[in-house]
Amino acid sequence: MENNKEILDELNAVAPLLNSLKKESSEVVIPDNYFDNFQTSVCSQVKEERTNVVSIKRNPFRIIKIGIAASVFLAIFFLVVHFKNANNQAEIIVKTPASSTEIQHYITENINDFTVEEVGQFVAMQTNNKIQTEAITTSSNAVMTDEEINQFVENNPVYISDLYDDETATIF
Amino acid sequence: MENLVEQLQQLETKESAFKTLMDLYQRKLYFHIFRFVNNHEDTNDVLQNTFIKVWRNIGNFRNECSLYSWLYRIAGNEAITFINSNKKRITVDVDTKNVANIGNVDSIEGDKIELKLQAALEQLPEKQKQIFILRYYDEMPYKEMSEILETSEGALKASYYHAAKKIETFLLEH
């Protein structure tokens, strides 16, 4: 550790006047018992700080209150999310009706849930659509008369048995 | 000292260790801070802020420097922050012109010399002032100053010489 003499010599080399003044400088005047009172004051401040922290950590009522508030918030949050999701799903159902392929697939999957009449109705509907589509695409005017339709149906008969796959024995 | 740090970092012993810490350092830090702010009231405020900061942050102290250096660093920073936030209010009681009326340094009394020195210190840039206080008043070795100010010993020496020279010139001219 550097001693006082080294520090004085160093200063003397740069600022001899300043070096000579140091010894004459007056003492700082401090009030009586200042340091005792100072400790008490600082300790009371830090104790207060500590009490505040502890009260937040340990007060059970505060924790319960926070828990209740959090539960209410979560419940509201889930309700809002659930309600929004339900609305979105309803919108999807309304906006995107199932295509005939999807219906056909559904019937195939759940064939046991349908009666023969119901399947027949669906096949007839499909056939009608097919005829209409062909008529539209084949006719230059895109309109067929009743006679033309009857003639087309006679020339292109559709039977339920035609719709079964012989090998797999499943419909469509 | 390591033991004191450990005690300060444990909740059960923190309070009693903190009192020990204050017993050890409050006087030294008081005089150190006083050199920056030049009056008792402000010194008291800054010293309180320093110890409260120590209380709050002792958990983060990692023994990378000595506790002593760490305390001086906090005290110095607090003093500078205080001065900057109260720049208009804190002035040396005697301004440069009035210092000239005190008289020649050879003939004046201790109190007046102290006032002249304070006025001279006010002329220094913040960092240079801090270096001068640590070396001239606190008589601190450059190695410890280097820890506190995180500056090389060479740079500190150069800065101290400049500061001492400026003060010497001020004293001779006023």
Boltz contact constraints between the chains, C-beta under 6 A:
constraints:
  - contact:
      token1: [A, 1]
      token2: [B, 141]
      max_distance: 6.0
  - contact:
      token1: [A, 2]
      token2: [B, 141]
      max_distance: 6.0
  - contact:
      token1: [A, 7]
      token2: [B, 139]
      max_distance: 6.0
  - contact:
      token1: [A, 14]
      token2: [B, 161]
      max_distance: 6.0
  - contact:
      token1: [A, 14]
      token2: [B, 164]
      max_distance: 6.0
  - contact:
      token1: [A, 14]
      token2: [B, 165]
      max_distance: 6.0
  - contact:
      token1: [A, 15]
      token2: [B, 164]
      max_distance: 6.0
  - contact:
      token1: [A, 15]
      token2: [B, 168]
      max_distance: 6.0
  - contact:
      token1: [A, 17]
      token2: [B, 168]
      max_distance: 6.0
  - contact:
      token1: [A, 17]
      token2: [B, 171]
      max_distance: 6.0
  - contact:
      token1: [A, 18]
      token2: [B, 167]
      max_distance: 6.0
  - contact:
      token1: [A, 18]
      token2: [B, 168]
      max_distance: 6.0
  - contact:
      token1: [A, 21]
      token2: [B, 113]
      max_distance: 6.0
  - contact:
      token1: [A, 24]
      token2: [B, 110]
      max_distance: 6.0
  - contact:
      token1: [A, 24]
      token2: [B, 113]
      max_distance: 6.0
  - contact:
      token1: [A, 25]
      token2: [B, 114]
      max_distance: 6.0
  - contact:
      token1: [A, 26]
      token2: [B, 110]
      max_distance: 6.0
  - contact:
      token1: [A, 26]
      token2: [B, 111]
      max_distance: 6.0
  - contact:
      token1: [A, 26]
      token2: [B, 114]
      max_distance: 6.0
  - contact:
      token1: [A, 28]
      token2: [B, 34]
      max_distance: 6.0
  - contact:
      token1: [A, 35]
      token2: [B, 26]
      max_distance: 6.0
  - contact:
      token1: [A, 39]
      token2: [B, 22]
      max_distance: 6.0
  - contact:
      token1: [A, 42]
      token2: [B, 48]
      max_distance: 6.0
  - contact:
      token1: [A, 42]
      token2: [B, 51]
      max_distance: 6.0
  - contact:
      token1: [A, 46]
      token2: [B, 55]
      max_distance: 6.0
